[in-house]
């Protein structure tokens, strides 16, 4: 009898436990499953276009020899910073300097010839002209006298002819000296020839000096040598590139932007960039150029950004990552993109968790999108909770918020 009573008590406890378990399961089912949710927040929102590219100066300068010669000195090394006018390469120039001195002597000779024309030959010619003019005047006077004596019968025809011949000779001599004087004056032929010879000698001297200067190859601008292809003793030919210079000055970042973002970018937009080798050191840039054409093969648009104050570690052709700020909204309502259904469709929507614990569908109107968030223009309010789109929940279902998992302490 006692055993029957004990069995009855155990059965009652089992039934009670089963009842409580069934009630708990029914309660959990009524409350719905636990789901991950996100909250609508309000904060300043920046939309960015992210791209990678490379560092570029506006141009590179290939430094070449202009003459053939043997390399005497190379006082700079690859990677060295140089100033405009610094010596980069020196060629053997003994023969060139000798030719330059010879040309300079030719100039001195031409100058002496011009001075000889102006200071010696011209005064002598002017004196000869004055003497010839005096002789002509005297011959005219003698002819007049002889004519009078002939008419009076004191002299014969031969004496008169002799006076006439003397006058003609004096006249010819006077014309000759006048022409010689005119030729030696600044506008005359001899003077012009002397000036032309001097100009030619000077041109030859300048050419010789230029060839001599070609033996010293200097930096055309300040910058950094990013290539060197010459050593002492090399025999270089005219036109051979010896060094490559990256000029100092404006530094630019060259990027390829997906054409889908073309509507978002505009000249003057600010950006933050960092070299992949120094990701923690970010620096400012500004969008300064947008290529008007789209690359047909890649569907990308080339853009350039100016860097007003490049960091010292930034070098030519470095790879950089850039965030271009294309829009900014202060204190905007933001919704995580992970909670939006049909994000790329014409009518995105989400499941909001209402006060009764049910998932309710809401149409969403979105604005800017960036960094995993979208600007919420209408449909929700700050603090509303949305069920993640990845959760298997339908509109009308009861759901519960899954507690946040505690973070594991780092070891």
C-alpha positions as CSV (number, residue, x, y, z in Angstrom):
1,X,0.0,0.0,0.0
2,X,2.8,2.3,0.9
3,X,4.5,1.5,-2.4
4,X,1.4,2.4,-4.4
5,X,1.2,5.8,-2.7
6,X,4.9,6.5,-3.5
7,X,4.3,5.6,-7.1
8,X,1.3,7.9,-7.3
9,X,3.3,10.8,-5.8
10,X,6.1,10.4,-8.4
11,X,3.6,10.3,-11.2
12,X,2.1,13.5,-10.1
13,X,5.5,15.2,-9.9
14,X,6.4,14.0,-13.4
15,X,3.1,15.3,-14.8
16,X,3.7,18.6,-13.0
17,X,7.1,18.9,-14.5
18,X,5.9,18.1,-18.0
19,X,3.2,20.7,-17.6
20,X,5.6,23.3,-16.5
21,X,7.9,22.5,-19.4
22,X,5.0,22.6,-21.9
23,X,4.0,26.0,-20.4
24,X,7.5,27.3,-20.7
25,X,7.8,26.2,-24.3
26,X,4.4,27.7,-25.1
27,X,5.5,30.9,-23.4
28,X,8.7,31.0,-25.4
29,X,6.9,30.2,-28.6
30,X,4.4,33.0,-27.9
31,X,7.1,35.4,-27.2
32,X,8.9,34.4,-30.4
33,X,12.6,33.7,-31.2
34,X,15.5,35.8,-30.2
35,X,16.8,37.9,-33.1
36,X,19.7,40.3,-33.7
37,X,18.6,44.0,-34.0
38,X,20.1,47.4,-34.8
39,X,19.0,50.8,-33.5
40,X,18.3,53.9,-35.5
41,X,20.8,56.5,-34.3
42,X,21.4,60.2,-34.9
43,X,24.9,61.7,-35.6
44,X,26.9,63.6,-38.1
45,X,27.2,61.6,-41.3
46,X,29.8,61.8,-44.0
47,X,29.5,60.0,-47.3
48,X,32.8,58.9,-48.8
49,X,34.0,57.4,-52.0
50,X,36.9,55.1,-51.3
51,X,39.6,54.3,-53.8
52,X,43.2,53.4,-54.1
53,X,45.8,54.9,-56.4
54,X,49.4,56.1,-56.6
55,X,51.5,59.2,-55.9
56,X,52.5,61.2,-58.9
57,X,54.4,64.5,-59.4
58,X,53.2,66.5,-62.4
59,X,56.0,65.2,-64.6
60,X,59.4,63.5,-64.7
61,X,62.5,64.8,-66.3
62,X,64.8,62.6,-68.2
63,X,68.3,64.1,-68.1
64,X,70.4,63.2,-71.2
65,X,73.8,64.1,-72.6
66,X,73.8,66.6,-75.5
67,X,77.3,65.7,-76.7
68,X,79.4,62.6,-76.9
69,X,82.0,62.3,-74.2
70,X,83.6,60.4,-71.4
71,X,82.1,60.7,-67.9
72,X,84.6,62.4,-65.6
73,X,82.5,62.8,-62.4
74,X,79.1,61.8,-61.1
75,X,78.8,63.6,-57.7
76,X,75.2,62.5,-56.9
77,X,73.5,59.2,-56.1
78,X,70.0,57.8,-56.8
79,X,67.4,58.9,-54.3
80,X,69.4,62.1,-53.5
81,X,67.5,65.4,-53.3
82,X,69.1,68.1,-55.5
83,X,68.6,71.8,-56.1
84,X,68.3,73.6,-59.4
85,X,71.7,74.0,-60.9
86,X,73.4,71.3,-58.9
87,X,76.0,69.4,-60.9
88,X,74.9,65.9,-61.8
89,X,77.4,64.6,-64.4
90,X,80.6,66.1,-65.7
91,X,82.2,65.0,-69.0
92,X,85.8,65.3,-70.2
93,X,86.0,68.8,-71.8
94,X,89.7,69.5,-72.6
95,X,89.1,69.7,-76.4
96,X,85.9,71.7,-75.9
97,X,87.7,74.3,-73.8
98,X,90.4,74.6,-76.4
99,X,87.9,75.2,-79.1
100,X,86.2,77.8,-76.9
101,X,89.5,79.7,-76.4
102,X,90.1,79.6,-80.2
103,X,86.7,81.0,-80.9
104,X,87.3,83.7,-78.2
105,X,90.6,84.7,-80.0
106,X,88.7,84.9,-83.3
107,X,86.3,87.4,-81.6
108,X,89.2,89.5,-80.4
109,X,90.7,89.5,-84.0
110,X,87.3,90.6,-85.4
111,X,87.0,93.4,-82.8
112,X,90.6,94.6,-83.7
113,X,89.7,94.6,-87.4
114,X,86.6,96.7,-86.7
115,X,88.6,99.1,-84.6
116,X,91.2,99.3,-87.4
117,X,88.5,100.3,-89.9
118,X,87.0,102.9,-87.5
119,X,90.1,104.3,-85.8
120,X,92.8,104.0,-88.5
121,X,91.5,103.4,-92.1
122,X,88.6,105.9,-91.9
123,X,90.7,108.9,-90.6
124,X,93.3,108.2,-93.3
125,X,90.7,107.9,-96.0
126,X,89.1,111.2,-94.8
127,X,92.5,112.9,-95.0
128,X,93.0,111.6,-98.5
129,X,89.6,112.8,-99.5
130,X,90.4,116.3,-98.2
131,X,93.7,116.3,-100.1
132,X,92.0,115.1,-103.3
133,X,89.4,117.9,-102.9
134,X,92.1,120.5,-102.5
135,X,93.9,119.1,-105.6
136,X,90.6,119.3,-107.6
137,X,90.1,122.9,-106.5
138,X,93.6,123.8,-107.5
139,X,93.3,122.0,-110.9
140,X,90.1,124.0,-111.7
141,X,91.9,127.2,-110.8
142,X,94.9,126.3,-113.1
143,X,92.5,125.4,-116.0
144,X,90.8,128.7,-115.6
145,X,94.1,130.6,-115.8
146,X,95.4,128.5,-118.7
147,X,92.1,129.2,-120.6
148,X,92.6,133.0,-120.1
149,X,96.3,132.8,-121.3
150,X,95.3,130.7,-124.3
151,X,92.6,133.2,-125.3
152,X,95.2,136.0,-125.0
153,X,97.6,134.0,-127.1
154,X,100.3,133.5,-124.5
155,X,100.2,129.7,-124.5
156,X,99.4,127.1,-127.1
157,X,96.8,124.3,-127.4
158,X,99.0,121.7,-125.8
159,X,99.4,123.7,-122.5
160,X,95.6,124.1,-122.3
161,X,95.1,120.3,-122.9
162,X,97.5,119.6,-120.2
163,X,95.5,121.7,-117.7
164,X,92.3,119.9,-118.8
165,X,93.9,116.5,-118.2
166,X,95.1,117.6,-114.8
167,X,91.5,118.6,-113.8
168,X,90.1,115.3,-115.0
169,X,92.7,113.4,-113.0
170,X,92.0,115.4,-109.9
171,X,88.3,114.9,-110.3
172,X,88.7,111.1,-110.6
173,X,91.0,111.0,-107.6
174,X,88.5,113.0,-105.5
175,X,85.6,110.6,-106.4
176,X,87.7,107.6,-105.6
177,X,88.7,108.9,-102.1
178,X,85.1,109.9,-101.4
179,X,83.9,106.3,-102.2
180,X,86.6,104.9,-100.0
181,X,85.7,107.2,-97.1
182,X,82.0,106.3,-97.5
183,X,82.8,102.5,-97.5
184,X,84.7,102.9,-94.2
185,X,82.0,104.8,-92.4
186,X,79.4,103.0,-90.2
187,X,76.9,102.6,-93.1
188,X,79.6,101.7,-95.6
189,X,80.6,98.3,-97.1
190,X,83.9,97.8,-95.4
191,X,82.5,98.7,-92.0
192,X,79.6,96.4,-92.5
193,X,81.9,93.5,-93.5
194,X,84.0,94.1,-90.4
195,X,80.8,94.1,-88.2
196,X,79.5,90.9,-89.9
197,X,82.9,89.2,-89.3
198,X,82.7,90.2,-85.6
199,X,79.1,89.0,-85.3
200,X,80.1,85.7,-86.9
201,X,83.0,85.3,-84.6
202,X,80.8,86.0,-81.6
203,X,78.3,83.4,-82.7
204,X,81.0,80.9,-83.1
205,X,82.3,81.7,-79.7
206,X,78.8,81.3,-78.2
207,X,78.4,78.0,-79.9
208,X,81.8,76.8,-78.6
209,X,80.9,78.0,-75.1
210,X,77.6,76.2,-75.3
211,X,79.4,73.0,-76.3
212,X,81.8,73.4,-73.4
213,X,78.8,73.9,-71.0
214,X,77.3,70.7,-72.3
215,X,80.1,68.9,-70.5
216,X,78.6,69.9,-67.2
217,X,75.1,68.5,-66.9
218,X,73.1,70.2,-64.1
219,X,69.7,69.8,-62.5
220,X,67.1,71.8,-64.4
221,X,64.9,72.1,-61.2
222,X,64.9,71.1,-57.6
223,X,63.7,67.5,-56.9
224,X,64.8,63.9,-56.2
225,X,66.8,61.7,-58.5
226,X,64.8,58.5,-58.9
227,X,67.0,56.9,-61.6
228,X,70.7,56.8,-62.5
229,X,72.2,55.0,-65.5
230,X,75.7,56.3,-65.7
231,X,79.1,55.7,-64.0
232,X,82.5,57.3,-64.1
233,X,84.4,56.3,-67.3
234,X,81.3,55.6,-69.4
235,X,81.4,56.9,-72.9
236,X,77.9,58.5,-73.4
237,X,76.3,59.4,-76.7
238,X,74.2,62.5,-77.4
239,X,70.6,61.9,-76.4
240,X,71.3,59.0,-74.0
241,X,69.3,59.3,-70.8
242,X,71.6,59.4,-67.8
243,X,69.3,60.2,-64.9
244,X,65.6,60.7,-64.1
245,X,64.5,63.6,-61.9
246,X,61.3,63.8,-60.0
247,X,60.8,67.6,-59.6
248,X,59.8,69.1,-56.3
249,X,56.5,71.0,-56.2
250,X,52.9,70.0,-56.4
251,X,52.2,66.4,-55.4
252,X,49.2,64.6,-56.8
253,X,47.3,61.4,-56.1
254,X,46.1,59.6,-59.2
255,X,43.0,57.4,-58.6
256,X,40.6,55.3,-60.7
257,X,37.0,55.8,-59.6
258,X,34.2,53.4,-60.5
259,X,31.9,55.2,-63.1
260,X,28.9,54.5,-60.8
261,X,30.4,57.1,-58.4
262,X,30.8,59.7,-61.1
263,X,27.6,61.6,-60.1
264,X,28.9,61.9,-56.5
265,X,32.3,63.5,-57.1
266,X,33.0,67.1,-57.9
267,X,36.1,69.4,-58.1
268,X,37.2,70.8,-54.7
269,X,35.9,68.0,-52.6
270,X,38.2,67.3,-49.5
271,X,39.7,63.9,-48.9
272,X,41.8,62.0,-46.4
273,X,44.6,59.8,-47.7
274,X,47.3,57.5,-46.4
275,X,50.2,55.6,-48.0
276,X,49.7,51.8,-47.7
277,X,53.2,51.7,-46.2
278,X,52.1,54.2,-43.4
279,X,48.4,53.6,-42.9
280,X,48.2,55.3,-39.6
281,X,49.6,58.6,-41.0
282,X,46.7,60.3,-42.8
283,X,47.0,63.5,-44.7
284,X,44.6,66.0,-46.5
285,X,44.1,66.2,-50.2
286,X,41.6,68.0,-52.5
287,X,40.0,66.7,-55.7
288,X,41.5,68.9,-58.6
289,X,40.9,67.0,-61.8
290,X,38.2,64.6,-63.3
291,X,38.9,63.0,-66.6
292,X,36.0,63.7,-69.0
293,X,36.2,60.2,-70.5
294,X,35.5,56.7,-69.0
295,X,37.9,53.8,-69.6
296,X,35.9,51.5,-71.9
297,X,37.8,48.4,-70.6
298,X,37.6,49.0,-66.9
299,X,34.6,51.2,-66.5
300,X,36.7,53.6,-64.4
301,X,37.3,57.4,-64.4
302,X,40.7,58.8,-63.6
303,X,40.8,61.6,-61.1
304,X,43.6,63.5,-59.5
305,X,43.9,65.1,-56.0
306,X,46.3,67.8,-55.0
307,X,48.3,67.4,-51.8
308,X,49.1,70.8,-50.3
309,X,51.4,69.5,-47.5
310,X,52.7,66.1,-48.4
311,X,54.3,64.2,-45.6
312,X,58.0,63.5,-45.8
313,X,57.6,59.8,-46.3
314,X,55.5,60.3,-49.4
315,X,57.4,59.2,-52.5
316,X,56.8,58.9,-56.3
317,X,54.6,55.9,-57.3
318,X,53.7,55.0,-53.7
319,X,50.3,53.2,-53.4
320,X,47.8,55.2,-51.4
321,X,44.2,54.7,-50.1
322,X,41.9,57.7,-50.3
323,X,38.5,58.6,-48.8
324,X,36.9,61.4,-50.8
325,X,34.2,63.2,-48.9
326,X,31.3,63.7,-51.3
327,X,28.6,64.8,-48.9
328,X,28.1,65.7,-45.3
329,X,24.9,65.8,-43.2
330,X,25.0,67.1,-39.6
331,X,22.9,65.1,-37.1
332,X,21.3,62.8,-39.6
333,X,19.2,59.7,-38.8
334,X,21.2,56.7,-39.7
335,X,20.2,53.1,-40.2
336,X,22.6,50.1,-40.7
337,X,22.5,48.7,-44.2
338,X,22.4,45.2,-42.7
339,X,18.9,45.9,-41.5
340,X,17.5,46.9,-44.9
341,X,15.7,44.6,-47.3
342,X,15.7,45.1,-51.1
343,X,18.5,47.7,-50.6
344,X,19.2,48.1,-54.3
345,X,15.6,48.0,-55.4
346,X,13.2,50.8,-55.9
347,X,11.4,50.4,-52.5
348,X,13.7,49.3,-49.7
349,X,12.0,48.3,-46.5
350,X,12.8,47.0,-43.0
351,X,11.2,45.1,-40.1
352,X,10.7,47.3,-37.0
353,X,10.2,45.8,-33.6
354,X,7.0,47.4,-32.2
355,X,6.0,47.8,-28.5
356,X,4.1,44.4,-28.6
357,X,7.2,42.6,-29.7
358,X,6.1,42.0,-33.2
359,X,8.1,42.6,-36.4
360,X,6.3,45.2,-38.4
361,X,7.2,46.1,-42.0
362,X,8.1,49.7,-42.8
363,X,8.9,51.3,-46.1
364,X,12.1,53.2,-45.9
365,X,13.3,56.3,-47.9
366,X,17.1,56.4,-47.9
367,X,19.6,59.2,-48.7
368,X,23.3,59.1,-48.5
369,X,25.1,55.8,-48.1
370,X,28.6,55.1,-46.8
371,X,30.5,53.0,-44.4
372,X,27.7,50.4,-43.8
373,X,25.1,53.1,-43.0
374,X,22.4,55.0,-44.9
375,X,20.8,58.3,-44.2
376,X,17.1,57.7,-43.2
377,X,14.9,60.3,-44.8
378,X,11.5,58.9,-43.6
379,X,10.0,55.7,-42.2
380,X,11.5,55.5,-38.7
381,X,12.5,57.5,-35.7
382,X,15.6,57.7,-33.5
383,X,15.8,54.8,-31.2
384,X,13.6,52.4,-33.2
385,X,14.9,48.8,-33.4
386,X,15.1,47.0,-36.7
387,X,15.6,43.2,-37.2
388,X,18.6,42.4,-39.2
389,X,17.8,41.4,-42.8
390,X,19.6,38.1,-42.3
391,X,17.2,36.9,-39.6
392,X,14.5,34.4,-40.8
393,X,11.6,36.6,-39.6
394,X,8.5,37.7,-41.5
395,X,6.2,40.7,-40.8
396,X,3.8,39.9,-37.9
397,X,6.0,37.4,-36.2
398,X,6.7,37.8,-32.5
399,X,10.4,38.2,-31.8
400,X,12.7,39.0,-28.9
401,X,15.9,41.0,-28.8
402,X,18.9,38.7,-28.5
403,X,21.1,39.9,-25.7
404,X,24.4,41.4,-26.7
405,X,27.3,38.9,-26.4
406,X,29.9,40.0,-23.8
407,X,33.2,40.8,-25.3
408,X,36.0,38.3,-24.6
409,X,38.9,39.8,-22.8
410,X,42.0,40.0,-25.1
411,X,44.9,37.7,-24.1
